Amino acid sequence: MRKKLFTILTIVLGTMFMVSCGGDDPKPNPISPGVNEDILGIMNRNYLWALPAEPNIYQETEPFFTSLLHKNDVYTDGGKTYNYSRISAVSNQTGTVYDPGFEYAINNYTGGVTYYVILYVKPGTSAADYLLRGLYITTVNGTAVTAANASTLLYDAYSKGADVKLSIRTPQITAERTITIKPYANYVEAPLHTAKMLTAGTQKVGYVFYNHFSSSTPGTSDYKYDNALAAQLNKFKTDGVTTLVFDLRYNSGGGTAAIQALGSALTKSRDTTKPFIEQLFRADLPKPNIPLNFVDKTGGNTDIPKLGDQLQKIYIITGQSTAGIPEAFINALKAYRSDIVLVGEATKGRAVATSSTQDASKQWNLRLALSYLADVNKKYDYNNKGFTPNTIIKEVQANADANSTILGEMGTDKEIILSQILEMINGKEFGPASGTRSSAFDREVKTSLFRRPGANESTIDLINLN
C-alpha cells in the first residue's frame, strides 16, 4: 500500500514540477486557425489569382499566407525575386525613418574606383545646402566607398539618424571637400520636384520632373499634389506650351487617382464617359473589371486643364526605376495618343496593383495583389517586359571616365537626357541608341530609390478590402 501511495505521489509531484517549469517561459500557440480563416476569406474576396483548393489553416500564419500565393505573384528587382503580396506582424512596424536628403546611384568608374553619384537633392533638407546632382561621394564617415561596401555603407550611416560626414568631389575637379549632413526624420517628399518652361527653336516646351504619383499628403485626402500638378499644367496651357517633357525616370510608385487626373489633362478631346484605365480583377469576382474614366476635376475639386488638345508631342523620360503606376500611365496614354516618344532606359514591367489591409484581429498587415492595370482596350503587354524607349540614353554608364561624366541640373539644357530631347524637338534625329552610350539594358544600376516609401507599389485607391 505504501509503495503504491509513493508511486502516486511521485507521479503527481513530477507532473506539478513539469507544469511549474513550463510556466517559467510561457509561449503562445503560434498556430491560429481563426486568424488564418479570416485571412483566407480576405484573399477569397479580393486576391487577383485563384487560391489553392484545400489550404491547410493549421499552421503558423506567415507560412500559411505564403502557401496561398499564386506562381504569378512575383517580380524581380536587382536580380532578386519578390512577391507583390506580403504579410508582416503589426508589432514589427518601424518607427522613425531617416532620409539623407538625396537619392543616389552606385557606379564603378574607370581605374577601378566606385563612387556614389547624386541623382537629385530633396528640398528642405540639410543636404540641399551642400549637394548638387552629379556630385560624387567618395567617403562616408572616413571610410572609402568601394564596390564591396557601397550597397550598405551610406545607408547604415544615415539610417541611424546621426550626422554623417561625407567627402565629395565634382567630375571635373578631383580635389575633395568634407561636409556634414543631418538625416531628416520621416521626410515627406512632394512629387513635383521641378517644373520649367523652355524653348527649342520656336517651340515652347514644358518640363516636369515628377517623382511619385501621390494625390495627397500622407494620411490625408487633401489632394494637394494633384491640385499642384493641375495648376502647373494649366500654367503651361496659358503660356502656349506645345511640347511636353514629363520626366518619370525616378518614379517607381503611387496610386491610380493621380494618374487618372494627369491622363485627363494630357488626352486629346477628353470624354469623361470613356475609361483611361481598366482595372482587371479576378474573373470570378462580382466586378471583374472596374474602369477609371477621364475626369474634369481632381478629387480636391480643382479644374483639370485640357492641355492635351494643344500638345503636338509628348516626350516621357523613363529609367531603370520607372515601375508600376508610371508604367500604367504610359500604357493608358499611348492608347489615346500616337505622338508619345519615350527616351531614357527600359522600365521594370509591373502591371499588378496592390492594396493594404489588416486581418480582423489587427495582428497582421497584409499587402495584396488585386488587379492588372490595363489600357482602354484591356491590354497590359508591358507586364514583365516593361517599355523600351524609342531612344535609349543611359545617364549612369558603367566604366565611364569619372572625370568627364556630367549629369547636369534637372530641367536645364545641360542635363544629359533633356538636352538631347531639346535637340530632337529642333529636328535632330537620333537612332534607338544615342551617341556612344549603351543601346541595351545590359546592367541594372543600384540606386537608393528602392528604399523610398511606396517604391515598387501600385496602389488602387478605390478598393476597400474586407
N, C-alpha and C positions, 0 to 999 in steps of 0.2 A: 504494500500500500504506500509506504514511504517512498519507495523507488518510483512508483507511478506518479505520486504527487510531485516529486522532484523533477521528473521529466516534463510534467505540465508547466511547472513554474519556469523551467529553463526556456521552454518554447515561448511562453508569454513574455518573459523579460527580454529575450533575444529579439522578439518582434518589436517590443517597445523601443529597444535600443536602435534598431534599424530605422524606425519611423522618426525617432528623435534626430538621428544623424542626417536623414534625408531632409528634415525641416531646417537644417542649418544653411542650406543653399537651395532655396525653392526655385524651380524652373517652370514657367508656364508651358502648357502644351502648345507647341508651335503649329499643330495641325488644327485648323479652324474650318470645318465643313460649312458652317453657316456663312462665314465671310467668303469662302470660295464660291458658294452657290450664288451669293449676291453679285460677285464679280462676273460669274458665268452669265447671269441674267443681263447685266450691263452689256457684255460682249454680244450676246444674242440679239439685243435690240439695236445695236449700233455698229458693230465691227464690220469692216469693209469686206472681209472674206469669210468663207464657210468655216465653221468650227468643227473640231473632232466630234464624231458621232457619240462616243461614250467617254467623256473626260473623267478622270479619277479625282474626285474632290477630296479624297482622304490623303492629302499630302500637304506639305508646307505651302504657304500662299505664293511665294515667289516662283518656285519651280512649277506650281500649278498654273500660274499665269503664263509662264514661258511655254508650257505644254499646249496652250491654246493657240499660239501664234502660227499663222499661215506661212508657207515657204516664201511667199511673195512679200512678206513683211520685213524686208531687209533693204539696206542701201550700203554702199561703200564710200568711205572717206579716208583719204590718206593711206590707202591700202588696207584699211581695216573694215570689218563688216559690223553694222549696227542694225538694230530693229527700230522701225518707226514707232511701234507700240512698246511701252515700257512701264515698269512699276517701281515705286520707291516708298519706303515707310515714311509716314508723316513726321515721325520723330527724327528722321535724318535730314530734315530741311536745313539748308545752310543759313547762316545769319548774314553778317556783313560781307559784301563782295567788293573787292577793291579793283579799281581801274587805273592803269598807268597814265591815262590821258592821251593815248595814241594807239593806232594799230600798226603792226609791223610784220615784215616777212623775214624769213631766214634765207640767206643766199650765200653760195660759195662762189668766190671770185678767182680770177687768175692768180697764180702764185700760191694757191692752197690756203687762202685766208677765207674765213667765214665771218660775216657781219650780220647784225640786224639792220634792215633798211626801213626807214619810217615811211609808211604808206600814206597816212594822214594824221593830223593832230586834231584833238577834240577841243572845242571852245570851252572856256570857263575852268580849265584845269591848269595846274602849275606847269605842266609840260608845254602849254601854249606860249609860255613866256620864253622858252628856250629852243624849242624844236621846230623843224620845218620838214615838209615832205622831201624825201630823198636823202636826208642825212643818214650817216652810218653810226651805229652804236658798236664800239669795239671792245669795251669792258663794262662789267656790271659789278659794282662794289669791289673794284680792284681785280676781278677775275676776268681774264681774256675770254672772249667769245670764240668757241671752237665748234667744229662740226659735231663733236661728241656731246657737248653740253648745251648747245643752242636751244634745244626743244624745251628745256626746263630752267635754265639759268635765270633769265629775266622774269619769268612767271613766278618762280619760287621767291624772288626778291620782292616784287611789288604786292603779291597776294597776301602777304602778312600785314600790310598796311604801314610798315615803317618807311622812312625816307630812303630813297635809292640813289646811289651815286653812279653816274654814267659818264663814260668817256665817249665823246662824239667827234666826228670829222665830216668834212664835205667831200664829195667825189673829186673835186679839183685840187683841194689842199689837204695834204696828208697830215699836217700838224693837228694835234688833238687838243681839245679843252675839256675840262671836267665840270659837270653840272650836277645839281641835286634836285630831284623831283619828289613831290609828295603825292602818293597814290590817293585817288579820290574814292571816298566810300559811297557805294550804291549810286554810281553816276547814272544819270538818265540822259540818254543821247537823243536829241531831236533828229529825225530822219533827214530834214532838209539842211544839208551842210553848206552847200554853195549854189547860188543862182546868179547868173550873169547874162547880159545881152552883149553879143559880139557881132562883128561884121566879117563877112567873107565876100570880097568883091563888092557887089551891090546888094547882097542879101543880108537881111537881119537874122541873126542866129541866136536862139535862146538856149542856154546851157543850164542843166540842173544835175547836181551831184546828190543822189538820194540813197541813203544807206540802209534803210529797212522800211517795210510797209506796215506802219502802225497808224491807226486812225486817231488815237487818243493817248494822252499821257497815262502811264501805268496806274491802274487802279481806278480810273475814271472813265466817263463817257463824254468827255468834253469836246471830242472831235477837233482838238486844237491843231493836230498835224494835218488832217485832211483840209481844214479851213485855210491853213497857211499855204499849202500847196495850191489850192484853188485860187487864192489871192495872187500868188506868183504867176500862175498860168494866165490869169486874167490880165495881169500887167503886160505879159508877153503879147497877148491878143491886142490890147490897146496900143502897144508900141509898134505893131505891124510886123511881128516876127513871122517869117515864112518857112523857116527850117528849125527843127528842134533837135537838140542833142541831149538825150537822157542817159545819165551815167549810172549804171547798175553794177559796176564791176565788183563792188564790195558788199552788195546787197544779198543777204542769204536767208531772209525770212520775213514773216509778218502775217497779216490777216487779209481775208478776201474783201472786206469792206473798203480797204484803202485802194486796192487795185480796181475795184468796181468804180470808184469815184474818178480815178485817174483815166481809166479806159473811156469813161463817159466824156471826159474833156477832150480826148485825142481822136475819137472816132469821127468819121465824116457823116453828116446828115443824121445826127443822133435820133434814135427812135426808142423811146422808153418801153415799148411793147416787145422789144427784142432782147434776148439774153446776150450778155457779154461773156459770161462764163456759165458752163454747165457743171454742177456738182453731181458726180455719178456715184451713187451708193450701192450697197449690195442689192442684187436683183430681187431678192425675196422680201425686202423691207416694204412697208406701206408706201413710202415715197422713194422709189429707186433713183430718181433724179430731181434735183431742185435747181432751177435757173436763177441766176443773178442778173437781172435786167439792167440796162443802162438807166441812169438816174439823172435828174435835173439839179438836185441839191445834195450836199453832203449830209451825213447824219446830224450835223450841227446846224442844218438849215441854211448853209451858205450856198449861193448860186454857183453852179459849176459852169465855167465858160465853155463855149463851143470853139475852142482853139483849133481843133482838128479840121474845121472847114476851111481855114486859111493856110494850113501847112501843106507845103509841096513835098516835103520829105521828112522822115523821122529817122535819126541815127540813134541806135541804142548801143552803149558801150557795155560789154559783158566781160566777165573774168572767171577765173577758176573757182571763185567763191560764190558766183551767181547761182542760187539754188532755190527751188521750191516756188514760193509766191512770185518772185520776179519772173521765173520761167513761165508760170501760168499766165502772167500778164502779157508776156511776149507772144505766147501761143494764141491767146484770145484776140489780141490786137491784130496779129497777122491775118486772121480770118476775115477781117474787115478792111484791111489796108494792104495794098501791094507795094507800097513805097517805103517799106521799112528796111533799113540796112543795119546789119549787126557788125560791129567792129570790136576787136579785142581777142578774147580767148574763149574756148569751148566751155559751156556751162555744165553743171553737175548732172542734170537729168532726173529731177524728182517731182513727180506729178501727184504724189499722195498727200492729202491733207489730214491733219490730226486735230484733236481737241482734248482738253483736260477735264477730269472729274475726280471724285473720291468715292470709295465704297461707303455703304450705309454706316459702318462702324467708325468712319473717319480715321481709320488706321493707315490707309493706303492711298497714295496719289497714283492715278492712272493717266497715262497719255496713250490715246487710242487712235489708230488709223481708221478713218471714217469714209473717205471718198477719194476718187480721182478728180483732179481739176482739169476740165476739158474745154475746148472752144465751142462755138455755137453749133458746130457740126458733130459734137460729142467725140472729137479726136483729141488724143493726148500722146501723140507719137514721140514726144520729147522724153517720155518716161524711160529712165535708164540710159538714154542716148544723149540727152541734152541738145543744145543748139550749137552748130558750128558756124562761126561768123563768116560773113561774106568776105571780110578782110581780117586776117589774123595778125595781131600785133601783141607780142609778149613784152610787157613792161619790165618784168624782172626776169632776166635771162641768165641761165647757169653759165659759169666760167666767163662772164663778161669782164672787161677791164674795169676794176673798181675805181680807177682814177678818171674815167670818162663817162660812166653810166649816170646820166642825169634824168631823173623822173620829171621834174618841173612842177610848178604850183598848179593845183587844180583850178580849172576854169580860165586858164590863160593859153596863149598860143605857144608857150614854152613847154606845156605838158605833153608827154611823149605820145599819147594817143589822140588827144583833142587836136593837136597841131596838124596831124595828118588828115583828120576829118575835115578841118577847115580847108586844107588843100584839095580834098575831094570835092567839096562844095564849089571851089573855084574852078573845077574842071579837070584836075589832075587825076589820072586813073591809076589805081593800084590793083594788083592781082590778088589771088587768095592769100598770098603771103606778102607782107610788107617789108621792103628793104632787105636787110641781111638777117632779120630776126627769124626764129624758128617758125616753120609753117605747119608744125604738127603739135598736137597736145602730148608732148614727149616727156613732160615732167610736171608733177604736181608740187607747186611751191608751198612750203609750210608757212602758214601765217598765224597770227593771233586771232583771226576772225572767228574761228570755231568756238572760242571761249565766250563770245559775246552773247548776252542773254537773248534767247529766241533764235539763235543761229540754227540753221538747218530745220526750221519748223515752218510749216504752212498751216496756219490756224483758221479753222472755219468759225466765223464769228456768229453765225445764226443758228447753231445747233445747241440744244440743251440736252445733255446726256441725262438719262435716268435709268 
